[in-house]
Amino acid sequence: MKHTPTPAASTGLAALEAQLAQDLDLLELPAKPWVPTRMDEGAPVRDVVVIGAGMCGLAAIAKLVLTGITNVVAYDAAPAGLEGPWVTFARMQTLRSPKTLNGPSLGLPQLTFRAWFTAQWGVEAWRSLDKIPKGQWMNYLVWYRKVLGLPVRNSVRMTGLAPVGDLIAIDIEGAETGRVLSRRLVLATGRSGLGGFAVPDFLTGIDRAYWAHSADEIDFDALKGKRVAVIGAGASSMDNAATALEAGAGSVDMLIRRKEMPRINKLTGIGSPGVVLGMHQLPDAWKWKFFDYTASTQTPPPRSSTLRVSRHANARFFLDCGIVAVKEDAGGLLIETTQGPMRYDFLIAATGFSNDFNGRPEFAAIAPHIRTWSDGRYTPDMGPARAGMSDAPDLGPAFEFRERVPGSCPMLSHIHCFNDAAMLTHGKVSGDIPAVSAGADRLVRGIATSLFAEDVETHFANLIAYDTPELQGDEWVDSTPVLQKEAAL
């Protein structure tokens, strides 16, 4: 259902914003800035730089500002309003998450999607809403950034990192170009985390004219009348298949390696504050056990996404159909599968993302030094090694990286991995809607703790220097002389 703003909606939103402002005032938020200003050879130093201004990046920088860490900035490579996947490579029609989840509201009721929606369209519209349209979620995030006045710079890409003493030098280019110095760096880089697209070996060397990753910018109109194959049975595979069908593809085949479609979203079944707050405190063997099991059972695509594909007569689902090899042939692709050879004009690989840090030039200075679970945190007694888990970063309690070799790259302890790659260490608090506020709180508590400790001498000096009196000296009379006089009688 499309909801069109009305004059009444504008009035309702203004009232919501006024209530949010009052709530923040009552809570004395944002807190008074408390981090000492720092310069380096005449150059200003940021307290925190956040890379990425999608949902996680916005939640992180909002929590920093509300906590009184205000000398911060977030950079996003996308133009304003196009941050994150919502209106770019996310090709679903609605979000999977229930509409009632608090998302990045940081415990502020007036900052929830529900408050934003009902302020404009009313309670009855909210009751009739099933799932949140993805474009509407993007509109909410745009409002979230605006109403909080968050310091975000768009069309700016990070290109490199280097240590400068105990600081991090961040090279940027785009709408702003140069080098920024910061005490802390938060990588809120979304699904791609620190790596990028996970591309199967059988696509190595195949001309990109014949295939795309599901997160690529794809010209679906060019697929009209074409034979299209989609690898996988997850949400992105269904969304891309449906988009191709709706654009007029001649046929779309889902090539699914599994013998049966996954049907149960296991983690949804145990969702609770206990999981959010307790998962990262579990012994490593239990963390591995949880995520190994959910990886093996897999998350099913949403029912609506699957029906969006199957309603087309020219869509086919091939189960137990693994891919053996892919070859270019006669202006198309010959795909050798476990069900036999198949010919297509185009293939979409909905194969997810990887944690291979070495594929990103902007991370070249830190990639060789990042400790992963395969560097000793995972042990064979936990269960079989699993690609995508073994190479996950081994993070500290505030999402900070750890060094593979102690002393090899000290700045890693000041770089925080607040993205999907943190899941194995911290649980699902830095990539999905349900628990992002809890993740932002954990992240900022850690940053605030370390910044305070680092500046402890300054804070103690400020304690000594503080000389604003509470008492003026005229509030009492010293009776000691009277006592002494009485004692002498």
Secondary structure, DSSP 8 states (H G I E B T S, - for coil): ------HHHHHHHHHHHHHHHHHHHHTT-S----S---EETTEEEEEEEEE--SHHHHHHHHHHHHTT--SEEEEESS-TT--SSTTTT---SB-SS-TT--TT-TT-GGGSHHHHHHHHHHHHHHHH--S-BHHHHHHHHHHHHHHHT--EEESEEEEEEEEETTEEEEEEEESS-EEEEEEEEEE--GGGTTSEE---GGGTT--TTSEEETTS---GGGGBT-EEEEE-SSHHHHHHHHHHHHTTBSEEEEE--SSS-----HHHHT-SHHHHHHGGGS-HHHHHHHHHHHHHH-----HHHHHHHHTSTTEEEESS--EEEEEEETTEEEEEETTEEEEESEEEE---EE--GGG-GGGTTTGGGB-BGGGTTS-GGG-S--TTTTTSB-B-TTSBB-BSSTTS-GGGGGEE--SGGGHHHH-SSSSSSTTHHHHHHHHHHHHHHHHHHHTHHHHHHHHHH----S--S-S----HHHHHHHHH-
